């Protein structure tokens, strides 16, 4: 028999330990990461137990009459143990739906974890969504480069930019001080009337909590900041959470060079290199220019899907 428990802070140790040993958990699901913005979300996460041991967890929050998995995360469906079976996942979904009905929720919004971020095959929940008549409500397309199998080279134009940067003596350095880069990032994003998802204070807090998982690499020429990339290290996948070029950096191709160094020198032994989504308005609009830039570095598409289960 499987039982369901709503997460409380007293279960933090059990939760984090399970994420570490699961087949599809990443550091986004550690409570130190999830709870940095707990003032913005009413947490309503779950732990599912079998024989007094966690068999799965679900990061989730309340949004009115909706249960969302999880509003503050890019993705975050059911995180499962290696031992879990398909019939047990179906049982978990039935427990979850029954709980949500009794609590007064009208629907579950469920974000699938893309396969590239899983350490082991983990699509039992995708089958459960089908069984429970879930409807696809959002699909973004993200760009990922395979680093080990048939790795696609940079385009000719980007290889020329890399060669140009090498001749100028552009240096790639790791930095623990996010302040200068956050100023540059803010300036770049302001042109599109958007701001970084994280404030400087928040990203610094997260870096201090998870120093091995969040890293900042900068491209500098004579100590002048030309470009930067914030890396989220998911072990098998390395993800570019933020990228920005100064005007001088854009003229030189500094961001291309920085990506090249990350791919071919720093993280070349990993499985995938990820650049994130290039879609807007729930996936309806494709930013073709942004997608093209990622494809010119070898990126190819995976989808980030969101489903709705009406209760």
N, C-alpha and C positions, 0 to 999 in steps of 0.2 A: 504493500500500500504506500502511495505517495501522499504527503501532506503539504499544505501551503501555509507559509508564515509571512506576514508583512515585515519588511526590514525595519529594524530600529538600530540606534547607535550602539547598543549593547552587543549587536551581532557583527560589528565591523571586522573583528579578527577572523571570524568564520567566513565572512564575505570575501575579504581580500585573499585569504589563503585559497579559497576555491577558485578565484580568478586566476591565480598563478598556476594551478594544476589543471585548468579546463582546456578543452580542445579548441575553443574559439574566443578566448578572453584576451583583451589587450589592456594596456595601462589606463586607457580612458575610463575603464570600469572600476578602478581602484577608488575607494571612497575619498581619499585625499584629493583626487582629481574631480570626482563628481560633486563633492561638497563645497568646492570653491565658490559656486554660484547658487548655493542652496537657498539663499535669500530670495532668488527669483523664481524658484520652483517649489511646489509642495511635493516632496518626495513620496512616492507610493510604490517602492520597489518590493520585490518578493524573493524569498528563498523557498525552494522546493526540496523536501526531505524524503529520503528512503533509508530505513533502518538507522534512523537518527543521524544520518550524514547527508550533507547537501548533494543533490544530484543535478541541480540547475538553479540559476538565479536570473532574475529579470530586472534590469534597471528601468524605472518608470516614474512618472509623475502625474499628478492630477492636472487637468485643464478643463475646468467646468465639469461637464458630464462625460468627458473623455478620459481614458487612461492612455497615456502616451509613453512609448518606450524608446528613447527618453528625449524630452524636448530640448535639453541642453547639450545633446551629443549628436555628432554627425550620423552615427548609426548605433544600434544597441538593442538587438533582439534577445532571444533566449541564449544564455551562456551555459554550455552543457559540459558534463563530465565526459571523459573518454569512454566510460562504461555504459552510458545511457543507450537505450534501445528505442526504436521508432514507436513501439506501442506505449512506452513510458512518456514520450513527448506528446503523443495524442492524449494521454491521461492528464498530463500537465495542462494542456490547452483547455481541456474540459473543466479542470479545477479552476483555472484562471477565469474562464468565462462565467462559471457559476458564482465565483466570488464577486466578479464585477457586477453581475446582475443583482446580487444581494446587497451590494454597496450602493447601487443606484447609478452606476455608469451606463451610458447608452451605447458606447462603442469603444473598441480598442484600436489605437493607431500604432502599428507595428513596423519598426524599421529593421529590415534584414541586415545582417552583417555580411558584407561582400566576401566571396570565397577566398580572394587573395589575402585577406587578413586572418584567415583561419589556419590553425596549425595542423588540423586534421579534417577530413570531410565532415561537414556539419550542416547539412541541409534538411535534416528531419523536420525542422520548424517550417520550412518552405512547403513540405508535403502537408503538414498540419494546417497551414493557412488555406490550402486548397480544400482540405476536408471540411474546414469550418466556414467555407463559402466567403473567404476574404476577398475583397476587391482591391486591385491595384489602383492607388490614387495619386502616386507620384513616382516618377522615374528620372533620376539625374544620370548623366553620363560623365564618368571620371576617366582620367588618363593614367595608365600604368605601363611601365617599361619592365620587361622581363630581363633580369640581369644575368641569368645563367643559360637560358635556352634561346638560341637564335636571336641574340640581342641586336636590335636595330640601331644602326649608326646614326649620328647626327647628320642632318642634311648638309649639302655642300656649303651653303651660306653660313650655317652655324659653325662648321669646321673652320671656315676662314676666320670667323670672329674669334674662335678659340686660339688660333695661331697668332692673330694680331695681339691678343691680350698677353700671350706668352712672351712675345717680343718686347712688349712695353714693360715687363717685369711686374705685372699685376699679381698680388699675393692673396691667397685664401687663408684666412685665420679664423680660429674659433674664439668666440668672445663670451664672457659671462656677464657683460654689461649691456643690457638691452636698450639703454636710454637713447643713444644716438640713432640706432637703427629704427626704434619706434617713432622717432621724429620724422625720419625719411619715409617710413611706411605710411604714417599719417598724411604726409604731404601727397604721396602718390595716390592713396585711396580717396582723398578729398576731391580729386578731380572727377571722381565718379559718384560723389555725394554719399560715400559710405565711410565707415570707421572700422578699425580692427575689431574683431569679435571680443578680444581680450584687451583690457586696458594695460598700460605699462605695469601698474601695480599687480594686476592679476597674473600676467605672464611671468613676472619676477617671482611671485609667490609660488606658482606652479613649478618653475625652474628650481627653486630652492627645495621644494618637496620631492621632486623627481629629477635630480641633476643628470642622471644617465639616460633619461628618456627624452628630454627636451634640450635641444642644442641650437645655438646661433652661430652660423658661419657668415663671415663678411668677406667681400672682395675689396681690397684697399690698394691704392697706389700712392706711395709716399705718405702713408698714414691718412689719406683722404678716403672716406667711405663712399664707394661707388655702387655697391649692391649688397644685398643680404638675403639669406634664406634661413627661416626657422624650421628645424627638423623635429618631427615627432617620430621617435624610434620605436617601432612596433616589433622589433626583432627580425622577423622574416621580411617585413615591409618597412621601408623608410619613406616617410611622407613629408612633403613640403607644405607645412601649415601656412606659412606666409612667405612671399617673395616680393622683392621691390628693387628697382633700379633708379639711380639718380639720372638726371639728364645727361651728364657726362658718361655715366655707366652705360646708358642706352646707346649712345653714339659709339662706344667702344665694344659693346657686346659683353659687358662685364657679367651680367646675369647668366648668359649662355656659358661663359667660362666657369663660373661658380658651379652651375649644374654639372658641367663636364667633369670637374674635379671631384665633386661629390659622388658621381656615378662611377667614375673610372679609377679613382684613387682611394677614396675614404670608405665607401660602402659597396665596393665591387663584389664582395663575397655574399651579399644578401640575395634574397629571392626576387624581390620586386622593388622598384622605385616609383613612388606615386606622386602625382601632381594635383590630384583633386578634381573637382567638378568644373565643367565649362558651360553650365546651363543655368537658366533663370526661370522664374515664375513656375515653380514646381516641375521643371524639366521641359516645359512647353517651348521655350526659346533656347536655341543653341547659340552661344557666343562663338561664331566661327573663327574669328581672329585669334581668340584665346586658345581654342582647340587646335588651330593650325600650329601655333607656337609650340605646344606640347607634342604634337605629332611630328614636328620637325626635329625634336630631340629623341624620337623613337617611341613616344607614348601611344598606346592603343587602348580601346575602350572597354571598361567594365561598367556595370550599372549599379546604382544605389537605389533600391526599391523600398517604397513605403506602402503598406496595406492597411485596410480598414476592415474590422470585423464588427458588424452591427449585431447588437445583443437583443 
